[in-house]
Amino acid sequence: MARRPILAPHWSETSIARVLGPMQTFISRSASSGIVLIVATIIALLLANSRFAAAYDELLHAYIGFTVGPFELKETVLHWVNDGLMAIFFFLVGLEIKREVSVGELANVRAAALPIIAAVGGVVVPASIYAALNFNGVGAAGWGVPMATDIAFALGCLALLGNRIPFALKIFLTAVAIVDDLIAVLVIAFFYSGGINFVALGFGFGVLAVLVLANIFGIRSILLYTSLGVLVWLAFLQSGVHATIAGVLIAFTVPGRNRIDTATFVERAHHIMHRLDPAQAQSSPMLTHESHQQAVIELEELCEQVQAPLQKMEHSLHNWVQFLIMPIFALANAGVALSLDGFGGGQSMVLFGIVLGLVLGKPIGLIGASWLAVRLGVADLPHGVNWRAMLGVGVLAGIGFTMSLFIASLGFADPAVLATAKLAILLASVIAGTSGLVLLSRIKPMEVRHPQAHADKGLEVHAAHE
């Protein structure tokens, strides 16, 4: 009997089949949205440093809202962006975390070990550097700013290098960024929330409990999870716990299981398609052909059963978040007047803490933790990836745009300190992105077979073996 070729551990047939499709889509979209983010950031900087700066600031701080009976909600445009639109962004983050933990790169303990350990190292070291430089200073509250990696910008940079970069390295960076986001969510929940209104918070968790029960009892209505999710968001908005946390918690309640597997879907769909007679379809319209109508309805219901609500919601939201919500966030938050004022006084430590944390602390923490994990034998390097490539990705992970700006807006009440933090984030992201690209561009093109071809070959061998 012929021996069955063994695929590398990181790219087992099972993991490829489950991860590759959604992961490729996620990476391609994130890489494309990085370009849109760059354009939005440039526009924001131009507005903040032009004769339109006053109008730009006035627009961001204009109040809009609504009243329903005794309930009134009135906030600034900037507040609506950061607490409203970003709640949708965090909802998508929650869906991605749940998918990755359920069936993705973080579902397998061995495969998940390296990105989890790397992410923790890439969070602790930058935060420690910043905290050491700003201990008891005006920017002491901003220790969470240099923690997270902006996946859209980072993957956008990797996309510039094309096939030179192994796909496994892109998956590793994506997994690290997702763990980063999860840690950032926890940090925001515990350290960047205000005084707690326990009545509103209790109501929010009560509605969340209803959503959990709906999941347990197999209710899959997207309308239900959306409408009750809005109530959870409103409750958290009034509770003092940052409203974006509601987005992540709601995402965790969305069902992630399909009712039938792929093989059953294919079998039943094949049976239904056989009932659709092309000759009859040409002789009578679909609306008057009862058997054809019934077949189409059954096929539609079958498609509903094979797709998990989590999968459908993630797919429908991804473009809106990546190409609309995140650019709007950049337009609202990246505009900062460029000056040298941030280099003076206590604010200078804020700038140096963020820059050093992202540019040096991120790669030191990420690569150091990864090396230790591999050295101790608890994790393996991604397939086709060497330490030189890991160093390049570690430096690239210092791009901390979206989440860093968001945490800065929560941590700094002083407009001058916030402006310095924004300037530092932009500066650090440019340095990290440029340095990472230079390091990765010096890597010789690797002969890495495309993962999809690798998967197909492995499945062919498996079929032949059976």
Legacy VTK file of the C-alpha trace (Angstrom):
# vtk DataFile Version 3.0
C-alpha trace
ASCII
DATASET POLYDATA
POINTS 466 float
0.000 0.000 0.000
1.389 3.389 -0.971
2.303 5.614 1.903
0.229 8.726 2.298
2.321 11.933 2.192
2.315 13.796 5.441
1.442 17.481 5.283
3.268 19.910 7.526
1.626 20.150 10.948
0.590 23.740 10.469
-1.219 22.929 7.226
-3.085 19.705 7.975
-5.848 18.783 5.543
-8.529 19.382 8.158
-7.263 22.818 9.171
-6.861 23.895 5.539
-10.394 22.868 4.654
-11.846 24.805 7.569
-9.612 27.861 7.672
-8.393 28.654 4.190
-11.566 29.923 2.517
-12.727 32.483 5.102
-9.137 33.378 5.971
-8.242 34.193 2.347
-11.344 36.363 2.028
-10.597 38.120 5.310
-6.999 38.829 4.349
-7.799 40.114 0.856
-10.497 42.445 2.179
-8.337 43.692 5.052
-5.433 44.352 2.706
-7.650 46.341 0.339
-9.234 48.348 3.148
-5.748 49.382 4.296
-5.465 51.529 1.176
-8.817 53.182 1.927
-7.672 53.839 5.503
-4.495 55.507 4.282
-6.519 57.813 1.999
-8.938 58.685 4.844
-6.007 59.415 7.176
-4.351 61.728 4.650
-7.636 63.593 4.130
-8.056 64.006 7.905
-4.517 65.361 8.252
-5.034 67.774 5.364
-8.290 69.039 6.878
-6.713 69.502 10.329
-3.795 71.464 8.856
-5.696 73.662 6.413
-7.975 76.691 6.530
-10.836 74.218 7.019
-9.478 73.096 10.403
-12.008 75.125 12.425
-14.962 73.846 10.373
-13.621 70.287 10.656
-13.417 70.552 14.445
-16.823 72.238 14.670
-18.432 69.433 12.663
-16.924 66.729 14.893
-18.239 68.444 18.028
-21.705 69.284 16.715
-24.512 67.617 18.673
-27.083 65.365 17.057
-29.592 63.014 18.663
-33.181 61.914 19.008
-35.983 61.740 21.570
-38.432 58.881 22.110
-40.935 59.748 24.854
-38.957 60.392 28.050
-35.791 58.928 26.556
-33.335 61.358 24.947
-30.004 60.520 23.373
-27.905 63.448 22.195
-24.175 63.205 21.502
-21.492 64.845 19.380
-20.671 63.506 15.933
-17.316 62.301 17.275
-19.086 60.477 20.101
-21.504 58.804 17.682
-18.550 57.613 15.604
-16.517 56.307 18.549
-19.378 54.815 20.570
-21.864 54.020 17.808
-20.149 53.076 14.572
-17.207 51.553 16.435
-19.619 49.284 18.316
-20.360 47.705 14.926
-16.601 47.407 14.329
-16.216 45.644 17.687
-19.204 43.429 16.880
-17.353 42.268 13.761
-14.206 41.776 15.856
-16.258 39.592 18.206
-17.594 37.523 15.304
-14.059 37.024 13.962
-12.755 36.016 17.393
-15.574 33.498 17.844
-15.013 32.046 14.353
-11.279 31.719 14.876
-11.729 30.064 18.276
-14.459 27.741 16.943
-13.097 26.539 13.598
-10.196 28.777 12.652
-6.522 29.209 13.403
-7.166 29.449 17.155
-9.293 26.276 17.327
-6.316 23.913 17.371
-4.329 24.245 20.589
-0.967 23.549 18.974
-1.581 25.918 16.055
-3.029 28.599 18.337
-0.179 28.504 20.848
2.286 30.590 18.822
-0.014 33.528 17.867
-1.492 33.650 21.379
1.908 33.671 23.102
3.313 36.099 20.521
0.344 38.448 20.973
0.710 38.452 24.757
4.402 39.294 24.441
3.565 41.955 21.867
1.132 43.540 24.335
3.070 43.336 27.607
6.390 44.755 26.409
5.039 47.902 24.635
2.690 48.650 27.556
5.585 48.217 30.005
7.864 50.535 28.031
5.181 53.200 27.913
4.297 52.819 31.599
7.949 53.081 32.624
8.428 56.321 30.670
5.149 57.894 31.834
4.914 56.735 35.444
2.967 59.430 37.360
3.199 61.695 34.310
0.482 63.544 32.396
0.097 60.554 30.080
0.106 57.769 32.676
-3.366 56.617 31.627
-2.273 55.881 28.069
-0.342 52.666 28.736
-2.858 50.735 26.612
-2.256 52.839 23.484
0.784 50.980 22.036
-0.662 47.493 22.531
-2.730 46.570 19.470
-1.849 45.887 15.822
-3.944 47.381 13.031
-4.656 44.341 10.869
-5.884 46.316 7.851
-2.713 48.398 7.560
-0.406 45.486 8.369
-1.970 43.150 5.785
-2.070 45.998 3.294
1.714 46.297 3.646
2.149 42.533 3.230
-0.001 42.659 0.092
2.541 45.019 -1.499
5.105 42.195 -1.432
2.855 39.730 -3.276
3.863 36.056 -3.385
7.195 36.772 -1.729
5.373 36.371 1.597
4.188 32.864 2.591
0.451 32.685 3.141
1.119 31.021 6.507
2.850 34.215 7.655
-0.236 36.267 6.754
-2.418 33.871 8.727
-0.040 34.134 11.694
-0.188 37.946 11.616
-3.987 37.850 11.337
-4.261 35.498 14.326
-1.900 37.704 16.370
-3.968 40.788 15.541
-7.202 39.031 16.523
-5.738 38.017 19.906
-4.434 41.593 20.223
-7.955 42.885 19.678
-9.355 40.517 22.297
-6.801 41.730 24.850
-7.571 45.349 23.911
-11.289 44.706 24.437
-10.580 43.364 27.933
-8.331 46.327 28.700
-11.022 48.785 27.588
-13.665 46.979 29.640
-11.646 46.922 32.873
-9.459 50.036 32.684
-11.089 52.558 30.334
-14.698 52.556 31.508
-16.240 55.226 33.755
-18.473 55.133 36.830
-20.825 52.161 36.672
-24.618 52.495 36.530
-25.504 49.020 37.785
-29.184 49.317 36.844
-28.395 49.947 33.177
-25.614 47.354 33.245
-27.929 44.780 34.802
-30.543 45.423 32.115
-27.880 44.978 29.421
-26.719 41.657 30.840
-30.337 40.569 31.192
-30.900 41.071 27.475
-27.611 39.276 26.783
-28.918 36.337 28.810
-31.993 36.244 26.577
-29.713 36.114 23.520
-27.692 33.276 25.058
-30.903 31.324 25.685
-32.027 32.006 22.111
-28.752 30.489 20.901
-29.138 27.457 23.179
-32.693 26.818 21.961
-31.603 27.021 18.324
-33.179 30.347 17.384
-31.275 31.621 14.337
-33.175 34.801 13.413
-30.684 37.526 12.547
-33.419 40.120 13.160
-33.755 38.922 16.771
-30.037 39.158 17.504
-29.842 42.561 15.800
-32.836 44.159 17.541
-31.981 42.838 21.013
-28.355 43.738 20.352
-29.354 47.393 19.924
-30.987 47.260 23.365
-27.780 45.833 24.854
-25.768 48.637 23.211
-28.115 51.331 24.576
-27.912 49.806 28.070
-24.112 49.714 28.001
-24.040 53.271 26.633
-25.858 54.418 29.781
-23.994 52.082 32.154
-20.520 53.587 32.165
-18.974 50.451 30.652
-17.799 51.471 27.214
-20.541 50.814 24.669
-18.222 49.095 22.197
-17.841 46.209 24.656
-21.501 45.456 23.999
-20.631 44.752 20.366
-18.180 41.992 21.311
-20.515 40.418 23.890
-23.432 40.391 21.439
-21.222 38.714 18.828
-20.428 35.903 21.252
-24.152 35.061 21.490
-24.658 34.697 17.725
-24.979 31.015 16.695
-21.868 29.729 14.985
-23.134 26.262 14.070
-24.800 25.156 10.855
-27.729 22.752 11.013
-26.441 20.419 8.293
-22.922 19.594 7.160
-21.515 20.166 3.686
-21.895 16.564 2.539
-25.576 16.521 3.479
-26.103 19.868 1.765
-24.522 18.640 -1.466
-26.551 15.429 -1.412
-29.880 17.148 -0.784
-29.154 19.986 -3.204
-28.279 17.460 -5.904
-31.597 15.712 -5.323
-33.537 19.003 -5.540
-31.732 20.111 -8.706
-32.730 16.863 -10.395
-36.357 17.881 -9.928
-35.816 21.048 -11.959
-36.545 20.041 -15.548
-35.038 22.599 -18.006
-37.527 21.606 -20.707
-40.489 22.366 -18.448
-38.889 25.600 -17.292
-38.744 26.843 -20.901
-42.353 25.890 -21.645
-43.868 27.612 -18.565
-42.736 30.515 -16.370
-41.331 29.751 -12.931
-44.216 31.598 -11.227
-46.784 29.206 -12.703
-44.810 26.003 -12.293
-45.664 24.741 -8.808
-43.088 21.934 -8.615
-40.280 24.281 -9.663
-41.377 26.888 -7.118
-41.342 24.263 -4.392
-37.875 23.078 -5.426
-36.495 26.622 -5.314
-38.018 27.209 -1.856
-36.500 23.953 -0.590
-33.119 24.909 -2.042
-33.322 28.310 -0.340
-34.144 26.673 3.012
-31.284 24.243 2.491
-28.862 27.123 1.934
-30.154 28.677 5.158
-29.432 25.487 7.098
-25.868 25.069 5.834
-24.899 28.652 6.770
-24.409 29.672 10.386
-25.856 33.079 11.376
-22.341 34.073 12.485
-21.007 33.353 9.006
-23.803 35.297 7.292
-23.480 38.333 9.567
-19.699 38.439 9.278
-19.906 38.241 5.499
-22.545 40.968 5.226
-20.814 43.354 7.662
-17.217 43.008 6.544
-17.303 45.416 3.590
-19.370 47.986 5.506
-16.903 47.975 8.387
-13.705 47.857 6.359
-14.676 50.318 3.646
-17.051 52.696 5.444
-16.914 52.573 9.258
-13.128 52.383 9.649
-12.472 55.177 7.095
-15.077 57.362 8.873
-13.320 56.605 12.169
-10.004 57.640 10.596
-11.539 60.854 9.229
-12.889 61.695 12.691
-9.855 60.734 14.774
-6.682 60.975 12.679
-6.893 64.721 12.098
-4.210 66.350 14.212
-2.434 69.660 13.728
1.192 68.892 12.957
3.539 70.859 15.217
6.572 70.436 17.449
4.638 71.272 20.623
4.287 67.596 21.485
8.050 67.332 21.954
8.050 69.665 24.939
7.295 69.149 28.637
5.535 66.080 29.987
3.855 65.468 26.645
7.187 64.430 25.153
7.153 61.266 27.278
3.752 60.399 25.819
5.194 60.698 22.330
8.342 58.717 23.115
6.406 56.094 25.067
4.056 55.399 22.157
6.746 55.488 19.456
9.188 53.305 21.368
6.398 50.992 22.494
5.141 50.349 18.956
8.406 50.521 17.000
10.686 48.657 19.440
8.490 47.111 22.127
6.129 45.393 19.709
8.767 43.391 17.775
10.821 42.700 20.916
7.791 41.343 22.762
6.329 39.454 19.805
9.563 37.847 18.574
10.913 37.247 22.077
7.761 35.434 23.170
7.643 33.462 19.902
11.273 32.387 20.226
10.688 31.284 23.818
7.574 29.293 22.829
9.407 27.493 20.010
12.481 26.957 22.178
10.385 25.336 24.915
8.629 23.145 22.361
5.099 24.418 23.035
4.684 25.832 19.511
6.111 25.602 15.987
6.985 28.244 13.436
4.400 28.602 10.645
5.049 26.426 7.594
7.588 27.985 5.209
8.495 30.790 7.649
11.914 31.520 9.136
13.019 33.862 11.915
14.025 36.584 9.482
10.475 36.693 8.155
9.139 36.646 11.721
11.301 39.672 12.543
9.833 41.566 9.591
6.286 40.739 10.698
7.131 41.658 14.288
8.238 45.106 13.166
5.171 45.410 10.907
2.954 44.596 13.899
4.013 47.956 15.325
1.407 49.577 13.068
-1.144 50.364 15.754
-3.512 52.741 14.035
-7.229 52.079 14.631
-7.211 50.505 18.090
-4.404 52.774 19.318
-6.308 55.901 18.275
-9.443 54.520 19.888
-7.759 53.781 23.243
-6.031 57.189 23.125
-9.426 58.869 22.760
-10.564 57.015 25.914
-7.411 57.560 27.961
-6.617 61.227 27.381
-9.088 63.926 28.413
-6.605 66.740 27.778
-6.858 67.776 24.078
-3.160 68.680 23.951
-2.063 65.288 25.282
-4.506 63.537 22.933
-3.106 65.470 19.966
0.423 64.412 20.939
-0.713 60.788 21.248
-2.314 60.887 17.784
0.849 62.362 16.302
2.927 59.652 17.990
0.636 56.888 16.705
0.880 58.182 13.136
4.661 58.579 13.380
5.157 55.122 14.905
2.881 53.495 12.334
4.813 55.058 9.455
8.157 53.970 10.938
6.938 50.437 11.701
5.278 50.015 8.307
8.286 51.290 6.360
10.830 49.313 8.405
8.763 46.123 8.207
8.441 46.434 4.429
12.179 46.974 4.049
13.006 43.915 6.178
10.485 41.671 4.420
11.495 42.869 0.949
15.045 41.588 1.586
13.774 38.054 2.081
14.418 35.855 -0.923
11.198 34.672 -2.601
10.283 31.367 -1.005
9.101 28.430 -3.003
5.904 28.089 -1.024
3.126 26.219 -2.736
-0.156 28.089 -2.657
-2.157 26.744 0.294
-5.226 25.971 -1.821
-3.175 23.831 -4.200
-1.574 22.231 -1.174
-4.990 21.428 0.247
-6.329 20.072 -3.038
-3.293 17.826 -3.452
-3.623 16.534 0.073
-7.311 15.773 -0.389
-6.620 13.985 -3.693
-4.045 11.795 -2.001
-6.471 11.131 0.825
-9.204 10.080 -1.641
-6.799 7.782 -3.486
-5.667 6.282 -0.210
-9.247 5.554 0.826
LINES 1 467
466 0 1 2 3 4 5 6 7 8 9 10 11 12 13 14 15 16 17 18 19 20 21 22 23 24 25 26 27 28 29 30 31 32 33 34 35 36 37 38 39 40 41 42 43 44 45 46 47 48 49 50 51 52 53 54 55 56 57 58 59 60 61 62 63 64 65 66 67 68 69 70 71 72 73 74 75 76 77 78 79 80 81 82 83 84 85 86 87 88 89 90 91 92 93 94 95 96 97 98 99 100 101 102 103 104 105 106 107 108 109 110 111 112 113 114 115 116 117 118 119 120 121 122 123 124 125 126 127 128 129 130 131 132 133 134 135 136 137 138 139 140 141 142 143 144 145 146 147 148 149 150 151 152 153 154 155 156 157 158 159 160 161 162 163 164 165 166 167 168 169 170 171 172 173 174 175 176 177 178 179 180 181 182 183 184 185 186 187 188 189 190 191 192 193 194 195 196 197 198 199 200 201 202 203 204 205 206 207 208 209 210 211 212 213 214 215 216 217 218 219 220 221 222 223 224 225 226 227 228 229 230 231 232 233 234 235 236 237 238 239 240 241 242 243 244 245 246 247 248 249 250 251 252 253 254 255 256 257 258 259 260 261 262 263 264 265 266 267 268 269 270 271 272 273 274 275 276 277 278 279 280 281 282 283 284 285 286 287 288 289 290 291 292 293 294 295 296 297 298 299 300 301 302 303 304 305 306 307 308 309 310 311 312 313 314 315 316 317 318 319 320 321 322 323 324 325 326 327 328 329 330 331 332 333 334 335 336 337 338 339 340 341 342 343 344 345 346 347 348 349 350 351 352 353 354 355 356 357 358 359 360 361 362 363 364 365 366 367 368 369 370 371 372 373 374 375 376 377 378 379 380 381 382 383 384 385 386 387 388 389 390 391 392 393 394 395 396 397 398 399 400 401 402 403 404 405 406 407 408 409 410 411 412 413 414 415 416 417 418 419 420 421 422 423 424 425 426 427 428 429 430 431 432 433 434 435 436 437 438 439 440 441 442 443 444 445 446 447 448 449 450 451 452 453 454 455 456 457 458 459 460 461 462 463 464 465
